[in-house]
Amino acid sequence: MIFYSQSNNGFFDDEIHLEIPADAVEITPERHAGLLDGQSNGFEIKPGADGLPVNAPVKPAFASGWDAATESWLINEAAKAAAEQAAAVKAQQKTQLEAAFAAYVSSLNEKYTGLDLAPSVDTVDTALAKCLACTAPDGTTGMTAIDCAALEYYWNKLKSL
């Protein structure tokens, strides 16, 4: 027989384990298989209202604990609000950086003949290859090191957001 222990949040098989915890409840092999299947698909195994295990969604970052009675995560509203605020700030920073990057790329396209960068399409490697092949205002080939470094900085900063 297979048992589930809430205090250990684990399974015990009486054919393998010599001691079964006192709070362990018997579960069917089908329920055991379903729980393990759920776990392999991203769910956690948690105690349900009746003491039997249930598949629960992965704990959100802002959850403070598991409520077996409602079979749901207890949400820390302050942490949730802070996480939402942080996400909003990050989205705003990304929007501002994208606008600054687009303006910078536009200025480079005007400054260098044949550059024709498209930040929403070009990869970093394609952009750097274009940087080497364009013509500078003084007639030389390639962008200045400072322009290349700034371009790469923007690209990497955008990737990190």
C-alpha positions as CSV (number, residue, x, y, z in Angstrom):
1,M,0.0,0.0,0.0
2,I,1.1,3.6,-0.6
3,F,0.7,6.3,2.0
4,Y,1.1,10.1,2.0
5,S,2.4,11.9,5.0
6,Q,1.5,15.5,5.4
7,S,4.2,16.2,7.9
8,N,6.9,14.8,5.6
9,N,5.1,15.9,2.4
10,G,6.1,12.5,1.0
11,F,5.1,9.1,0.1
12,F,5.7,5.8,1.9
13,D,5.3,2.3,0.6
14,D,4.7,-0.3,3.2
15,E,6.6,-2.9,1.1
16,I,9.8,-0.7,1.3
17,H,9.6,1.5,4.4
18,L,9.8,-0.1,7.8
19,E,8.2,2.8,9.5
20,I,5.2,4.8,8.3
21,P,4.6,8.2,9.9
22,A,1.5,8.4,12.2
23,D,-0.1,11.1,10.1
24,A,0.2,9.0,6.9
25,V,-3.0,8.3,4.9
26,E,-3.4,5.6,2.4
27,I,-3.8,6.6,-1.3
28,T,-4.6,4.6,-4.4
29,P,-1.9,3.7,-6.9
30,E,-3.8,5.7,-9.4
31,R,-3.8,8.8,-7.2
32,H,-0.1,8.3,-6.6
33,A,0.6,8.0,-10.3
34,G,-1.5,11.1,-11.0
35,L,0.4,13.2,-8.4
36,L,3.7,12.1,-9.8
37,D,2.5,12.9,-13.3
38,G,1.4,16.4,-12.2
39,Q,4.8,16.9,-10.5
40,S,6.6,16.0,-13.7
41,N,4.5,18.6,-15.4
42,G,5.4,21.5,-13.1
43,F,3.0,21.0,-10.2
44,E,3.9,20.6,-6.5
45,I,2.4,18.0,-4.2
46,K,0.7,19.6,-1.2
47,P,-1.8,18.4,1.4
48,G,-5.5,18.9,0.5
49,A,-8.4,19.8,2.8
50,D,-9.1,16.2,3.6
51,G,-5.4,15.4,4.3
52,L,-5.0,13.7,1.0
53,P,-2.3,15.1,-1.4
54,V,-3.3,17.3,-4.3
55,N,-1.4,18.8,-7.3
56,A,-0.8,22.5,-6.7
57,P,0.5,25.1,-9.0
58,V,4.1,26.1,-8.3
59,K,4.4,28.6,-5.4
60,P,4.3,32.2,-6.7
61,A,7.2,34.3,-5.5
62,F,4.8,36.4,-3.5
63,A,3.0,33.5,-1.7
64,S,3.6,33.2,2.0
65,G,2.4,29.6,2.5
66,W,0.0,26.8,1.6
67,D,-3.6,26.7,2.9
68,A,-4.6,23.1,3.0
69,A,-8.2,24.0,3.8
70,T,-8.7,26.0,0.6
71,E,-6.0,24.0,-1.4
72,S,-4.5,27.3,-2.5
73,W,-1.5,29.5,-1.9
74,L,-1.8,32.3,0.7
75,I,-0.8,35.5,-1.1
76,N,1.3,38.1,0.6
77,E,-0.4,41.1,-0.9
78,A,2.5,43.5,0.0
79,A,5.0,41.2,-1.7
80,K,2.6,40.9,-4.7
81,A,2.2,44.6,-5.0
82,A,6.0,45.1,-4.7
83,A,6.6,42.5,-7.5
84,E,4.0,44.1,-9.7
85,Q,5.6,47.6,-9.1
86,A,9.1,46.2,-9.9
87,A,7.8,44.7,-13.1
88,A,6.1,48.0,-14.1
89,V,9.4,49.9,-13.4
90,K,11.3,47.4,-15.5
91,A,8.9,47.7,-18.4
92,Q,9.1,51.5,-18.2
93,Q,12.9,51.3,-18.2
94,K,12.9,49.0,-21.2
95,T,10.5,51.3,-23.1
96,Q,12.8,54.3,-22.4
97,L,15.9,52.4,-23.3
98,E,14.3,51.2,-26.5
99,A,13.4,54.7,-27.4
100,A,16.9,56.0,-26.7
101,F,18.4,53.1,-28.6
102,A,16.2,53.8,-31.6
103,A,17.2,57.5,-31.6
104,Y,20.9,56.5,-31.3
105,V,20.6,54.0,-34.2
106,S,18.9,56.7,-36.3
107,S,21.7,59.1,-35.6
108,L,24.3,56.5,-36.6
109,N,22.4,55.7,-39.8
110,E,22.5,59.4,-40.7
111,K,26.2,59.7,-39.7
112,Y,27.6,56.6,-41.5
113,T,27.0,55.9,-45.2
114,G,25.7,52.4,-45.9
115,L,25.1,51.5,-42.2
116,D,21.3,51.0,-42.4
117,L,20.9,49.4,-39.0
118,A,17.5,48.0,-38.0
119,P,17.6,47.4,-34.3
120,S,14.4,45.4,-34.3
121,V,15.7,43.0,-37.0
122,D,19.5,42.9,-36.8
123,T,21.3,40.7,-34.4
124,V,24.3,42.0,-32.5
125,D,26.6,40.1,-34.9
126,T,24.8,41.5,-38.0
127,A,25.0,45.0,-36.6
128,L,28.7,44.8,-35.7
129,A,29.4,43.4,-39.2
130,K,27.5,46.5,-40.7
131,C,29.6,48.7,-38.3
132,L,32.8,47.4,-39.9
133,A,31.6,47.7,-43.5
134,C,30.0,51.2,-43.4
135,T,31.7,54.4,-44.4
136,A,32.5,57.1,-41.9
137,P,32.0,60.9,-42.6
138,D,35.8,61.2,-43.1
139,G,35.7,58.6,-45.9
140,T,37.3,55.8,-43.8
141,T,35.7,52.4,-43.5
142,G,34.0,51.4,-40.3
143,M,32.5,53.1,-37.3
144,T,34.6,54.7,-34.6
145,A,35.4,52.5,-31.6
146,I,33.3,54.8,-29.3
147,D,30.2,54.4,-31.6
148,C,30.7,50.6,-31.8
149,A,31.1,50.4,-28.0
150,A,28.0,52.5,-27.3
151,L,26.0,50.5,-29.8
152,E,27.0,47.2,-28.2
153,Y,26.3,48.6,-24.7
154,Y,22.7,49.5,-25.7
155,W,22.2,46.1,-27.3
156,N,23.5,44.2,-24.2
157,K,21.5,46.5,-21.9
158,L,18.3,45.8,-23.8
159,K,19.0,42.0,-23.7
160,S,19.4,42.2,-19.9
161,L,15.9,43.7,-19.3
